[in-house]
Amino acid sequence: MPELGLAVRARRELLGLTQQQLANLAGLSRTTINLLENGTLSDLGFRKVMALADLLGIQLSAVTPSSPRPRALLMASRSASVSYREKLTSAELASALATGDIPEDRLPHLATLIDEMPAALLVSAVEEASHVSSVPAKEIWAHVRKWASELNSPRLAWA
């Protein structure tokens, strides 16, 4: 959101508007505009961001990453290992995701991954596993859903 704040400030100043004038035009508070411009606003909501961008003529774009997030498998394997003495390695995780086979002694780790892993990290780990193994991500997701079913995961994402 800091980049948006900088763009809002630059456009507002170029258009000769005060924060209060922009707030009035956008239906927001001056405090919200101030927090946004200073990069300290934690959340504005998609509709408000889009309306403000449209008002100021700012074009927003989404950029699709060209490669997986770096070290997602490492971060996921460490996160899945926090409660266990024996650690799940990133290579073991990549292999399990690609093949669908969970080593018996790593079953608790994968259960933790399926039930508790932040969704963004899980998505990134699947993407990286697909990239390094050349197994389609769709096939890896099928493995994850199968494990979730077999392990009776309470996570709503697998329902």
LINZI-V721335 format. One record per residue. N is the residue number from 1. RES is the residue in one letter. BURIAL is I if it has 24 or more other C-alpha atoms within 12 Angstrom, else O. Layout:
N_RES_BURIAL / N_RES_BURIAL
This chain:
1_M_O / 2_P_O / 3_E_O / 4_L_I / 5_G_I / 6_L_O / 7_A_I / 8_V_I / 9_R_I / 10_A_O / 11_R_I / 12_R_I / 13_E_O / 14_L_O / 15_L_O / 16_G_O / 17_L_O / 18_T_O / 19_Q_I / 20_Q_O / 21_Q_O / 22_L_I / 23_A_I / 24_N_O / 25_L_O / 26_A_I / 27_G_O / 28_L_O / 29_S_O / 30_R_O / 31_T_O / 32_T_I / 33_I_I / 34_N_I / 35_L_I / 36_L_I / 37_E_I / 38_N_O / 39_G_O / 40_T_O / 41_L_O / 42_S_O / 43_D_O / 44_L_I / 45_G_O / 46_F_O / 47_R_O / 48_K_O / 49_V_I / 50_M_O / 51_A_O / 52_L_I / 53_A_I / 54_D_O / 55_L_O / 56_L_I / 57_G_O / 58_I_O / 59_Q_O / 60_L_O / 61_S_O / 62_A_O / 63_V_O / 64_T_O / 65_P_O / 66_S_O / 67_S_O / 68_P_O / 69_R_O / 70_P_O / 71_R_I / 72_A_I / 73_L_I / 74_L_I / 75_M_I / 76_A_I / 77_S_I / 78_R_I / 79_S_I / 80_A_I / 81_S_I / 82_V_O / 83_S_O / 84_Y_O / 85_R_O / 86_E_O / 87_K_I / 88_L_I / 89_T_I / 90_S_I / 91_A_I / 92_E_I / 93_L_I / 94_A_I / 95_S_I / 96_A_I / 97_L_I / 98_A_I / 99_T_I / 100_G_I / 101_D_O / 102_I_I / 103_P_O / 104_E_O / 105_D_O / 106_R_I / 107_L_I / 108_P_I / 109_H_I / 110_L_I / 111_A_I / 112_T_I / 113_L_I / 114_I_I / 115_D_I / 116_E_I / 117_M_I / 118_P_O / 119_A_O / 120_A_O / 121_L_I / 122_L_I / 123_V_I / 124_S_I / 125_A_I / 126_V_I / 127_E_I / 128_E_I / 129_A_I / 130_S_I / 131_H_I / 132_V_I / 133_S_O / 134_S_O / 135_V_I / 136_P_O / 137_A_I / 138_K_O / 139_E_O / 140_I_I / 141_W_I / 142_A_O / 143_H_I / 144_V_I / 145_R_I / 146_K_O / 147_W_I / 148_A_I / 149_S_O / 150_E_O / 151_L_O / 152_N_O / 153_S_O / 154_P_O / 155_R_O / 156_L_O / 157_A_O / 158_W_O / 159_A_O
